[in-house]
């Protein structure tokens, strides 16, 4: 899975969890707490969803590092995921959450890792 695909997925996930945001608000350099106004409930919801989608990755180290140092940017989470996805193996199927609020099921990303 390419970094841009991970970034797009994390952006969609943040927009789903925090309904008051617009897509342009969620930049790679935005702090989740300071810029996007996410509280501990929002962060835990996001981490929980990511754990369900990518079972191979333990997100606690990112969560601890980001909260201690204030480096809780969207990009830091994307980098964390990108570094830990196994290379040379098919990427896990991440569910792309719907931002339109429809009752349609999750969309699966069909991705090949080169």
DSSP file (Angstrom, degrees, kcal/mol; ACC not computed):
  #  RESIDUE AA STRUCTURE BP1 BP2  ACC     N-H-->O    O-->H-N    N-H-->O    O-->H-N    TCO  KAPPA ALPHA  PHI   PSI    X-CA   Y-CA   Z-CA
    1    1 A X              0   0    0      0, 0.0     2,-0.1     0, 0.0   112,-0.1   0.000 360.0 360.0 360.0 134.3    0.0    0.0    0.0
    2    2 A X     >  -     0   0    0    110,-0.1     4,-1.8     1,-0.1     3,-0.5  -0.465 360.0-115.3 -82.9 154.3    1.4    3.4   -0.9
    3    3 A X  H  > S+     0   0    0      1,-0.2     4,-2.7     2,-0.2     5,-0.2   0.861 114.5  56.4 -56.9 -40.1    1.7    6.2    1.6
    4    4 A X  H  > S+     0   0    0      1,-0.2     4,-2.6     2,-0.2    -1,-0.2   0.875 105.8  51.2 -62.7 -37.2   -0.8    8.4   -0.3
    5    5 A X  H  > S+     0   0    0     -3,-0.5     4,-2.1     2,-0.2    -1,-0.2   0.889 110.8  48.2 -66.9 -38.8   -3.4    5.6    0.0
    6    6 A X  H  X S+     0   0    0     -4,-1.8     4,-2.8     2,-0.2     5,-0.2   0.927 111.5  50.7 -65.3 -44.3   -2.8    5.4    3.7
    7    7 A X  H  X S+     0   0    0     -4,-2.7     4,-2.6     1,-0.2    -2,-0.2   0.921 110.4  49.0 -59.5 -45.9   -3.0    9.2    4.0
    8    8 A X  H  X S+     0   0    0     -4,-2.6     4,-2.3     1,-0.2    -1,-0.2   0.900 112.3  48.9 -61.0 -41.2   -6.3    9.3    2.1
    9    9 A X  H  X S+     0   0    0     -4,-2.1     4,-2.4     2,-0.2    88,-0.2   0.932 111.4  47.9 -65.7 -45.6   -7.7    6.5    4.3
   10   10 A X  H  X S+     0   0    0     -4,-2.8     4,-2.6     2,-0.2    -2,-0.2   0.909 111.1  52.4 -62.8 -41.6   -6.7    8.2    7.6
   11   11 A X  H  X S+     0   0    0     -4,-2.6     4,-2.5    -5,-0.2    -1,-0.2   0.945 110.7  47.1 -57.5 -48.8   -8.2   11.5    6.3
   12   12 A X  H  X S+     0   0    0     -4,-2.3     4,-1.9     1,-0.2    -2,-0.2   0.887 111.4  51.5 -61.4 -39.1  -11.5    9.8    5.6
   13   13 A X  H  X S+     0   0    0     -4,-2.4     4,-2.3     2,-0.2    -1,-0.2   0.919 109.9  48.5 -64.3 -43.9  -11.4    8.1    9.0
   14   14 A X  H  X S+     0   0    0     -4,-2.6     4,-2.8     1,-0.2    -2,-0.2   0.910 111.0  51.1 -62.2 -42.8  -10.8   11.4   10.8
   15   15 A X  H  < S+     0   0    0     -4,-2.5     6,-0.2     1,-0.2    -1,-0.2   0.838 111.1  48.9 -64.5 -33.0  -13.7   13.0    8.8
   16   16 A X  H  < S+     0   0    0     -4,-1.9     3,-0.3    -5,-0.2    -1,-0.2   0.899 115.8  42.0 -71.7 -41.5  -16.0   10.2    9.8
   17   17 A X  H  < S+     0   0    0     -4,-2.3     2,-0.7     1,-0.3    -2,-0.2   0.867 120.2  42.1 -75.0 -37.4  -15.1   10.3   13.5
   18   18 A X    ><  -     0   0    0     -4,-2.8     3,-1.5    -5,-0.2    -1,-0.3  -0.804  69.0-176.5-115.6  88.6  -15.1   14.1   13.7
   19   19 A X  T 3  S+     0   0    0     -2,-0.7    -1,-0.1    -3,-0.3    -4,-0.1   0.653  72.6  70.9 -62.6 -19.2  -18.2   15.3   11.7
   20   20 A X  T 3  S+     0   0    0      2,-0.0    -1,-0.3     0, 0.0     2,-0.2   0.421  83.0  92.1 -80.9   3.0  -17.5   19.0   12.2
   21   21 A X    <   -     0   0    0     -3,-1.5     2,-0.3    -6,-0.2    15,-0.0  -0.644  64.6-141.6-100.0 154.8  -14.5   19.0    9.9
   22   22 A X    >>  -     0   0    0     -2,-0.2     3,-1.9     1,-0.1     4,-0.8  -0.814  30.9-110.6-106.4 153.3  -14.2   19.7    6.2
   23   23 A X  G >4 S+     0   0    0     -2,-0.3     3,-0.8     1,-0.3    -1,-0.1   0.847 118.3  57.3 -52.8 -36.5  -11.8   17.7    4.0
   24   24 A X  G 34 S+     0   0    0      1,-0.2    -1,-0.3     3,-0.0     3,-0.1   0.730  97.6  63.7 -68.2 -20.1   -9.5   20.8    3.5
   25   25 A X  G <4 S+     0   0    0     -3,-1.9     2,-1.6     1,-0.2    -1,-0.2   0.810  87.6  74.8 -69.3 -30.0   -9.1   20.9    7.3
   26   26 A X    <<  +     0   0    0     -3,-0.8    -1,-0.2    -4,-0.8     2,-0.2  -0.556  65.3 161.5 -93.4  75.5   -7.4   17.5    7.5
   27   27 A X    >   -     0   0    0     -2,-1.6     3,-1.2    -3,-0.1    47,-0.4  -0.479  53.3-109.6 -87.9 165.2   -3.9   18.3    6.1
   28   28 A X  T 3  S+     0   0    0      1,-0.2    47,-2.9    46,-0.2    48,-0.3   0.786 119.4  48.1 -62.5 -28.1   -0.9   16.0    6.6
   29   29 A X  T 3  S+     0   0    0     45,-0.2    -1,-0.2    44,-0.1     2,-0.2   0.411  84.5 117.5 -96.4   1.2    0.6   18.6    8.9
   30   30 A X    <   -     0   0    0     -3,-1.2    44,-1.7     1,-0.1     2,-0.4  -0.508  65.7-127.7 -74.3 133.4   -2.5   19.2   11.1
   31   31 A X  B  >> -A   73   0A   0     -2,-0.2     5,-1.9    42,-0.2     4,-1.0  -0.660  13.5-140.8 -75.4 132.1   -2.3   18.3   14.7
   32   32 A X  T  45S+     0   0    0     40,-2.7     6,-2.8    -2,-0.4    -1,-0.1   0.870  98.1  32.5 -64.8 -36.0   -5.2   16.1   15.6
   33   33 A X  T  >5S+     0   0    0      4,-0.2     4,-0.5    39,-0.2    -1,-0.2   0.921 128.0  33.6 -87.7 -47.5   -5.7   17.7   19.0
   34   34 A X  T  45S+     0   0    0      2,-0.1    -2,-0.1     3,-0.1    -4,-0.0   0.939 131.2  26.3 -77.2 -47.7   -4.7   21.3   18.4
   35   35 A X  T  <5S+     0   0    0     -4,-1.0    -3,-0.2     1,-0.1    -1,-0.1   0.854 131.5  34.5 -86.3 -37.0   -5.8   21.9   14.8
   36   36 A X  T  4<S-     0   0    0     -5,-1.9    -3,-0.2     2,-0.1    -4,-0.1   0.529  97.2-129.1-100.0  -7.7   -8.6   19.4   14.3
   37   37 A X     <  +     0   0    0     -4,-0.5     2,-0.3    -6,-0.3    -4,-0.2   0.750  46.3 162.4  69.8  24.6  -10.0   19.6   17.8
   38   38 A X        -     0   0    0     -6,-2.8    -1,-0.2    -7,-0.2     2,-0.1  -0.612  20.7-159.1 -79.3 134.7  -10.0   15.8   18.4
   39   39 A X     >  -     0   0    0     -2,-0.3     4,-2.5     1,-0.0     5,-0.2  -0.376  40.3 -83.2-100.6-175.2  -10.3   14.8   22.1
   40   40 A X  H  > S+     0   0    0      1,-0.2     4,-2.5     2,-0.2     5,-0.2   0.835 129.1  55.0 -62.0 -32.6   -9.2   11.5   23.7
   41   41 A X  H  > S+     0   0    0      2,-0.2     4,-2.4     1,-0.2    -1,-0.2   0.939 109.6  46.3 -64.8 -46.5  -12.6    9.9   22.7
   42   42 A X  H  > S+     0   0    0      2,-0.2     4,-2.3     1,-0.2    -2,-0.2   0.932 114.6  47.6 -60.1 -46.7  -12.0   10.8   19.0
   43   43 A X  H  X S+     0   0    0     -4,-2.5     4,-2.8     1,-0.2     5,-0.2   0.916 112.5  48.3 -62.9 -43.4   -8.4    9.6   19.1
   44   44 A X  H  X S+     0   0    0     -4,-2.5     4,-2.5    -5,-0.2    -1,-0.2   0.886 110.7  51.7 -66.0 -37.9   -9.4    6.3   20.8
   45   45 A X  H  X S+     0   0    0     -4,-2.4     4,-2.1     2,-0.2    -1,-0.2   0.920 112.5  46.1 -62.2 -43.7  -12.2    5.7   18.3
   46   46 A X  H  X S+     0   0    0     -4,-2.3     4,-2.5     2,-0.2    -2,-0.2   0.938 113.8  47.2 -65.4 -47.6   -9.8    6.2   15.4
   47   47 A X  H  X S+     0   0    0     -4,-2.8     4,-2.6     1,-0.2    -2,-0.2   0.896 110.8  53.2 -61.8 -40.1   -7.1    4.0   16.9
   48   48 A X  H  X S+     0   0    0     -4,-2.5     4,-1.8    -5,-0.2    -1,-0.2   0.918 109.9  47.3 -61.6 -44.2   -9.6    1.3   17.7
   49   49 A X  H  X S+     0   0    0     -4,-2.1     4,-1.8     1,-0.2    -2,-0.2   0.913 112.2  50.0 -62.9 -43.0  -10.8    1.3   14.1
   50   50 A X  H  X S+     0   0    0     -4,-2.5     4,-2.8     1,-0.2    -2,-0.2   0.891 107.8  53.5 -64.6 -39.0   -7.3    1.2   12.8
   51   51 A X  H  < S+     0   0    0     -4,-2.6    -1,-0.2     1,-0.2    -2,-0.2   0.890 109.4  49.2 -61.5 -38.9   -6.5   -1.8   15.1
   52   52 A X  H  < S+     0   0    0     -4,-1.8     3,-0.3    -5,-0.2    -1,-0.2   0.864 116.3  42.4 -66.8 -35.4   -9.5   -3.6   13.7
   53   53 A X  H  < S+     0   0    0     -4,-1.8     2,-0.5     1,-0.3    -2,-0.2   0.839 125.0  31.2 -82.1 -34.9   -8.4   -2.9   10.1
   54   54 A X    ><  +     0   0    0     -4,-2.8     3,-1.5    -5,-0.2    -1,-0.3  -0.754  66.1 173.9-127.0  82.4   -4.6   -3.6   10.5
   55   55 A X  T 3  S+     0   0    0     -2,-0.5    -1,-0.1    -3,-0.3    -4,-0.1   0.714  72.2  67.1 -65.4 -21.3   -4.3   -6.2   13.1
   56   56 A X  T 3  S+     0   0    0      2,-0.0     2,-0.5    30,-0.0    -1,-0.3   0.664  89.5  76.9 -74.6 -15.5   -0.5   -6.6   12.6
   57   57 A X    <   -     0   0    0     -3,-1.5     2,-0.6    -7,-0.2    -3,-0.1  -0.831  65.9-151.6-107.1 131.4    0.2   -3.1   13.9
   58   58 A X        -     0   0    0     -2,-0.5     3,-0.4     1,-0.1     4,-0.3  -0.890  10.0-170.2 -96.8 117.5    0.3   -2.1   17.6
   59   59 A X     >  +     0   0    0     -2,-0.6     4,-2.3     1,-0.2     3,-0.3   0.526  62.4  93.1 -89.6  -7.0   -0.6    1.6   17.8
   60   60 A X  H  > S+     0   0    0      1,-0.2     4,-2.7     2,-0.2     5,-0.3   0.891  82.0  55.2 -56.6 -43.3    0.2    2.2   21.4
   61   61 A X  H  > S+     0   0    0     -3,-0.4     4,-2.4     1,-0.2    -1,-0.2   0.907 110.8  45.3 -59.0 -40.1    3.8    3.4   20.7
   62   62 A X  H  > S+     0   0    0     -3,-0.3     4,-3.1    -4,-0.3     5,-0.3   0.937 112.9  50.9 -65.7 -44.2    2.5    6.1   18.3
   63   63 A X  H  X S+     0   0    0     -4,-2.3     4,-1.9     1,-0.2    -2,-0.2   0.906 113.9  43.7 -60.7 -43.9   -0.2    7.2   20.7
   64   64 A X  H  X S+     0   0    0     -4,-2.7     4,-2.2    -5,-0.2     5,-0.2   0.941 116.6  45.8 -67.7 -48.1    2.2    7.5   23.6
   65   65 A X  H  X S+     0   0    0     -4,-2.4     4,-2.0    -5,-0.3     6,-0.5   0.915 114.4  48.5 -62.2 -43.9    4.9    9.3   21.6
   66   66 A X  H  X>S+     0   0    0     -4,-3.1     4,-1.2    -5,-0.2     5,-0.7   0.884 114.0  45.1 -66.5 -39.3    2.4   11.6   19.9
   67   67 A X  H  <5S+     0   0    0     -4,-1.9    -1,-0.2    -5,-0.3    -2,-0.2   0.857 113.9  48.7 -76.6 -33.1    0.7   12.6   23.2
   68   68 A X  H  <5S+     0   0    0     -4,-2.2    -2,-0.2    -5,-0.2    -1,-0.2   0.899 123.7  29.6 -70.7 -40.4    4.0   13.1   25.1
   69   69 A X  H  <5S-     0   0    0     -4,-2.0    -2,-0.2    -5,-0.2    -1,-0.2   0.498 103.8-118.9-101.5  -5.3    5.7   15.3   22.6
   70   70 A X  T  <5S+     0   0    0     -4,-1.2     2,-0.6    -5,-0.2    -3,-0.2   0.709  73.2 130.6  74.0  19.2    2.6   16.9   21.0
   71   71 A X      < +     0   0    0     -5,-0.7     2,-0.6    -6,-0.5    -4,-0.1  -0.403  16.4 137.0-101.6  55.9    3.5   15.4   17.6
   72   72 A X        +     0   0    0     -2,-0.6   -40,-2.7    -6,-0.3   -39,-0.2  -0.285  27.9 149.4 -97.3  49.2    0.0   14.0   16.9
   73   73 A X  B  >  -A   31   0A   0     -2,-0.6     4,-1.5   -42,-0.2   -42,-0.2  -0.407  59.4-119.5 -80.9 158.7   -0.1   15.1   13.3
   74   74 A X  H  > S+     0   0    0    -44,-1.7     4,-2.2   -47,-0.4     3,-0.2   0.919 116.1  53.0 -58.9 -44.2   -2.0   13.2   10.6
   75   75 A X  H  > S+     0   0    0    -47,-2.9     4,-2.8     1,-0.2    -1,-0.2   0.851 103.0  56.0 -62.8 -36.2    1.3   12.7    8.8
   76   76 A X  H  > S+     0   0    0    -48,-0.3     4,-2.0     2,-0.2    -1,-0.2   0.882 109.7  46.4 -65.7 -35.8    3.0   11.2   11.8
   77   77 A X  H  X S+     0   0    0     -4,-1.5     4,-2.3     2,-0.2    -2,-0.2   0.906 112.3  50.3 -70.2 -41.1    0.3    8.6   12.1
   78   78 A X  H  X S+     0   0    0     -4,-2.2     4,-2.9     1,-0.2    -2,-0.2   0.926 111.5  48.2 -61.7 -45.3    0.5    7.9    8.3
   79   79 A X  H  X S+     0   0    0     -4,-2.8     4,-2.6     2,-0.2    -1,-0.2   0.906 109.4  53.8 -61.0 -41.8    4.3    7.5    8.6
   80   80 A X  H  X S+     0   0    0     -4,-2.0     4,-1.0    -5,-0.2    -2,-0.2   0.927 113.5  41.8 -58.8 -46.7    3.9    5.1   11.6
   81   81 A X  H >X S+     0   0    0     -4,-2.3     4,-1.4     1,-0.2     3,-0.6   0.930 113.7  52.7 -66.8 -45.4    1.5    2.9    9.6
   82   82 A X  H 3< S+     0   0    0     -4,-2.9     3,-0.3     1,-0.2    -2,-0.2   0.875 108.4  50.6 -59.6 -40.0    3.6    3.1    6.4
   83   83 A X  H 3< S+     0   0    0     -4,-2.6    -1,-0.2     1,-0.2    -2,-0.2   0.765 114.2  44.7 -68.9 -25.6    6.7    2.0    8.3
   84   84 A X  H << S+     0   0    0     -4,-1.0     2,-0.3    -3,-0.6    -1,-0.2   0.578  82.7 103.5-101.6 -10.7    5.0   -1.0    9.9
   85   85 A X  S  < S-     0   0    0     -4,-1.4     2,-0.1    -3,-0.3     6,-0.1  -0.578  85.3-106.1 -69.6 131.9    3.1   -2.5    7.0
   86   86 A X    >   -     0   0    0     -2,-0.3     3,-0.8     4,-0.1     2,-0.2  -0.364  34.0-132.8 -60.9 130.6    5.0   -5.5    5.8
   87   87 A X  T 3  S+     0   0    0      1,-0.2     3,-0.1    -4,-0.1    -1,-0.1  -0.596  85.1  24.4 -84.5 147.8    6.8   -4.8    2.5
   88   88 A X  T 3  S+     0   0    0      1,-0.3     2,-0.3    -2,-0.2    -1,-0.2   0.453 104.5  93.6  81.5  -0.5    6.6   -7.3   -0.3
   89   89 A X  S <  S-     0   0    0     -3,-0.8    -1,-0.3     1,-0.0     3,-0.1  -0.891  90.0 -86.7-120.0 154.6    3.3   -8.7    1.0
   90   90 A X        -     0   0    0     -2,-0.3    -4,-0.1    -3,-0.1    22,-0.1  -0.322  50.7-112.0 -58.7 138.4   -0.2   -7.7   -0.1
   91   91 A X        -     0   0    0     20,-0.3    20,-0.2     1,-0.1    -1,-0.1  -0.392  35.4 -99.3 -70.2 147.8   -1.5   -4.8    2.0
   92   92 A X        -     0   0    0      1,-0.1     2,-0.9    -2,-0.1    -1,-0.1  -0.321  42.5-101.4 -63.6 152.4   -4.3   -5.5    4.4
   93   93 A X        -     0   0    0     -3,-0.1     2,-0.4   -40,-0.1    -1,-0.1  -0.672  39.3-160.6 -80.0 108.9   -7.7   -4.4    3.2
   94   94 A X        -     0   0    0     -2,-0.9    15,-1.2    15,-0.2     2,-0.5  -0.763  16.3-127.5 -90.0 133.8   -8.5   -1.1    4.9
   95   95 A X  E     -B  108   0B   0     -2,-0.4     2,-0.8    13,-0.2    13,-0.2  -0.689  15.8-140.3 -80.8 127.9  -12.2   -0.2    4.9
   96   96 A X  E     -B  107   0B   0     11,-2.9    11,-1.2    -2,-0.5   -87,-0.1  -0.803  21.4-134.3 -88.4 113.5  -12.7    3.3    3.6
   97   97 A X        -     0   0    0     -2,-0.8     2,-0.4   -88,-0.2   -82,-0.1  -0.359  18.5-114.5 -69.3 146.9  -15.4    4.9    5.8
   98   98 A X        -     0   0    0      6,-0.2     3,-0.3     1,-0.1    -1,-0.1  -0.669  23.1-170.1 -81.7 130.3  -18.2    6.7    4.0
   99   99 A X  S    S+     0   0    0     -2,-0.4    -1,-0.1     1,-0.2    -2,-0.0   0.479  78.8  72.8 -95.6  -3.9  -18.3   10.5    4.7
  100  100 A X  S    S-     0   0    0      2,-0.0    -1,-0.2     1,-0.0    -2,-0.0   0.569 102.8-123.1 -86.9  -8.8  -21.7   10.9    3.0
  101  101 A X        +     0   0    0     -3,-0.3    -2,-0.1     1,-0.2     2,-0.1   0.691  57.7 150.7  77.6  18.9  -23.5    9.3    6.0
  102  102 A X        -     0   0    0      1,-0.1    -1,-0.2     3,-0.1    -4,-0.1  -0.343  55.5-124.5 -78.8 165.7  -25.1    6.6    3.8
  103  103 A X        +     0   0    0     -2,-0.1    -1,-0.1     2,-0.0    -2,-0.0   0.285  68.9 127.0 -92.4  10.2  -26.0    3.2    5.2
  104  104 A X        -     0   0    0      1,-0.1    -6,-0.2     3,-0.0     3,-0.1  -0.301  66.5-101.3 -65.2 153.2  -24.0    1.5    2.4
  105  105 A X        -     0   0    0      1,-0.2    -1,-0.1    -8,-0.1    -3,-0.1  -0.099  52.0 -69.9 -69.3 172.6  -21.5   -1.1    3.6
  106  106 A X        -     0   0    0      1,-0.1     2,-0.5    -9,-0.0    -1,-0.2  -0.282  44.5-127.4 -65.5 149.6  -17.7   -0.3    3.8
  107  107 A X  E     -B   96   0B   0    -11,-1.2   -11,-2.9    -3,-0.1     2,-0.4  -0.837  20.5-142.2 -96.6 132.8  -15.7    0.1    0.6
  108  108 A X  E     -B   95   0B   0     -2,-0.5     2,-0.5   -13,-0.2   -13,-0.2  -0.809   9.4-132.3 -99.3 137.7  -12.7   -2.1    0.3
  109  109 A X        -     0   0    0    -15,-1.2     2,-0.9    -2,-0.4   -15,-0.2  -0.758  11.9-149.0 -86.6 125.4   -9.5   -0.7   -1.3
  110  110 A X        +     0   0    0     -2,-0.5     2,-0.4   -17,-0.1   -17,-0.0  -0.848  32.1 168.4 -95.7 107.3   -8.0   -3.1   -3.8
  111  111 A X        -     0   0    0     -2,-0.9     2,-0.4   -20,-0.2   -20,-0.3  -0.958  26.3-159.1-130.0 137.7   -4.3   -2.4   -3.6
  112  112 A X        -     0   0    0     -2,-0.4     2,-0.5   -22,-0.1  -110,-0.1  -0.948  15.9-141.1-111.6 137.1   -1.2   -4.2   -4.9
  113  113 A X              0   0    0     -2,-0.4   -23,-0.0     1,-0.1    -2,-0.0  -0.845 360.0 360.0 -97.1 127.5    2.1   -3.6   -3.3
  114  114 A X              0   0    0     -2,-0.5    -1,-0.1   -25,-0.0   -24,-0.1   0.470 360.0 360.0 -82.1 360.0    5.0   -3.4   -5.8
